Amino acid sequence: LGFGVDAHSMLPASARLRAEGSDCVRFATADSYDGFVKLAPWRAEPISLPQALEEAFFLGLRLNHGVALDALRREFGVAVDQYQPILGELIASGLLVRHHDVLELTPRGRLLSNEVFEKFILDPATA
């Protein structure tokens, strides 16, 4: 869970939301201090399985221990495999490193992390 100004959290969707096609629900607080203090701090947004997988990559890559691909496969299934070409490109360009089944940002990847994260946002027409 994220707490504070412009914090974000992601939780599994309820059975009702899953039936409507959402996999998770993203919560976010106001993105300014004034808004955070004056307004109800939470808003909720249902997100699909592909969106949840995208976020799992770029939120996980922000962590020092990176992202374990086997854990993502257990959670999201074979949908993870569609990222193999992107992973290869990012590894070849020195932005990611792979240790067994764990992906981590390289020092260069940390500096260019937004460019790395945008690669994980797939075009819905090709996903």
DACOR-V160678 format. One record per backbone hydrogen bond with DSSP energy under -0.5 kcal/mol. NH is the residue of the N-H (numbers start at 1). CO is the residue of the C=O. E is the energy in kcal/mol with one decimal. If there is no record, write none. Layout:
BEGIN
<<NH | CO | E> <NH | CO | E>>
END
This chain:
BEGIN
<<6 | 30 | -2.9> <7 | 4 | -1.6> <9 | 27 | -2.5> <11 | 25 | -2.5> <13 | 23 | -2.1> <18 | 14 | -2.5> <19 | 15 | -2.1> <20 | 16 | -1.0> <21 | 18 | -1.6> <22 | 17 | -2.6> <23 | 47 | -2.5> <24 | 47 | -1.8> <25 | 11 | -2.9> <26 | 45 | -2.9> <27 | 9 | -2.6> <28 | 43 | -2.0> <29 | 7 | -2.1> <36 | 32 | -2.5> <37 | 33 | -2.5> <38 | 34 | -2.7> <39 | 35 | -2.3> <43 | 28 | -1.4> <45 | 26 | -2.2> <47 | 24 | -2.9> <52 | 48 | -2.5> <53 | 49 | -2.3> <54 | 50 | -2.2> <55 | 51 | -2.4> <56 | 52 | -2.2> <57 | 53 | -2.0> <58 | 54 | -2.3> <59 | 55 | -2.9> <60 | 56 | -1.6> <61 | 57 | -2.5> <62 | 59 | -0.5> <63 | 60 | -1.5> <66 | 63 | -1.3> <67 | 103 | -2.5> <69 | 67 | -0.7> <69 | 101 | -3.2> <72 | 68 | -1.9> <73 | 69 | -2.6> <74 | 70 | -2.0> <75 | 71 | -1.9> <76 | 72 | -3.5> <77 | 73 | -2.1> <79 | 76 | -0.9> <80 | 77 | -1.5> <81 | 78 | -1.6> <82 | 79 | -1.0> <83 | 80 | -1.9> <84 | 81 | -1.7> <87 | 83 | -2.9> <88 | 84 | -2.5> <89 | 85 | -2.0> <90 | 86 | -2.5> <91 | 87 | -2.5> <92 | 88 | -2.6> <93 | 89 | -1.8> <94 | 91 | -1.5> <95 | 90 | -2.5> <96 | 90 | -1.4> <97 | 104 | -2.5> <99 | 97 | -0.5> <99 | 102 | -2.7> <100 | 98 | -0.6> <101 | 99 | -0.6> <102 | 99 | -2.2> <103 | 67 | -3.0> <104 | 97 | -2.3> <106 | 95 | -2.0> <110 | 106 | -2.2> <111 | 107 | -1.5> <112 | 108 | -1.7> <113 | 110 | -1.1> <115 | 112 | -0.6> <116 | 112 | -1.7> <117 | 113 | -3.2> <118 | 114 | -2.1> <119 | 115 | -0.7> <119 | 116 | -1.1> <120 | 117 | -1.5> <121 | 118 | -1.3> <122 | 120 | -1.0> <126 | 123 | -2.0> <127 | 123 | -1.4>>
END
